[in-house]
Amino acid sequence: MGFNRPSKIQANALPILMAHPPQNLIAQSQSGTGKTAAFVLAMLSKVKGAERYPQCLCLAPTYELALQIGHVAEKMGRFCNDIRVTYAVQGNRVSKGTVLEEQIVIGTPGTMLDWCFKRRLLNMRRICMFVLDEADIMIDTQGFSSQSIRIQRALPKNCQMLLFSATFKENLWKFAMQIVSRPIIIKLRQEELTLTNIRQYYFVCRNWEQKYETLCNLYGSITIGQAMIFCQTRRSADWLSVKMIQDGHQVAMLTAELSIMQRADVIQRFRDGKEKVLITTNVCARGIDVAQVTIVVNFSLPINRQKQPDFETYLHRIGRTGRFGKRGIAFNMV
């Protein structure tokens, strides 16, 4: 796959992930540093290919991220005999009474909950590894939190638990410690939290129209690579994409309003470089890895429900560029 040495998180985490007896782990590492490869290697090493039943569960907050993790697992595991991956995601219809034979199940919390308890497609007592990717949002978002914890509580006591994310608020560290027994913790030092390889700039704009004008002035430089433009709401993403298309720019749009098939198609076209610019909302803020993205534009800076600045989402958004130590640029419209 072109890896010649492990990244820092891989070098620190892999010995823990491979240790016997199994160790629980809560790990924080910057965006684009190879967390997915670390826990995918752990899953592939843990499962027994000769045994045809689910042995590892991995939860991610979005359909796109679940698929991306699965594709990494399929690519890294192509020489592992008989190891197969299935997706517990919306749109993957499995009839009741089906006996799953895939050893690795990757999915989103709602569908995974349905597969585990309603359809009873897998035996929870036989799961030996449970991974939460983007763990902070999985335990801080109301719906995700209750679903993830319900799945975790049904797992056997000796099941290895791995929590990964780029950001953790202080109260979430405490909560994570409560749901994971005796974990080893890999935590970023304060000085490591800044993304030095991503240059960050801001433009002061009076209104949406001036933001749009500034964006069009930037557009010439955007075509150097690919760009992701983040809007706070679906409405503003719609407005921006219609305006850019009317002005003759070729852009794609991805919001949670699209069907699963449409979302998969948009992200694939963007990965293939058919569109150079992707206008999106926070649905793509986390985990999505497109190596060619050199520029991130925050058309609106992220805010939470209390209308306060959302620092974690900002870090995740700009982390879509500057993957694996490469250089990237973030432009913010203020």
Secondary structure, DSSP 8 states (H G I E B T S, - for coil): ----S--HHHHHHHHHHH-SS---EEEE--TTSSHHHHHHHHHHHHS-TTS-S--EEEE-SSHHHHHHHHHHHHHHTTTSTT--EEEESTT----TT-----SEEEE-HHHHHIIIIIS--S-GGG--EEEEETHHHHHHSHHHHHHHHHHHHTS-TT-EEEEEES---HHHHHHHHHHSSS-EEE---GGGSS-TTEEEEEE--SSHHHHHHHHHHHHHHHTTSEEEEE-SSHHHHHHHHHHHHHTT--EEEE-TTS-HHHHHHHHHHHHTTS-SEEEE-GGGSSS---TTEEEEEESS--B-TTS-B-HHHHHHHHTTSSGGG--EEEEEE-
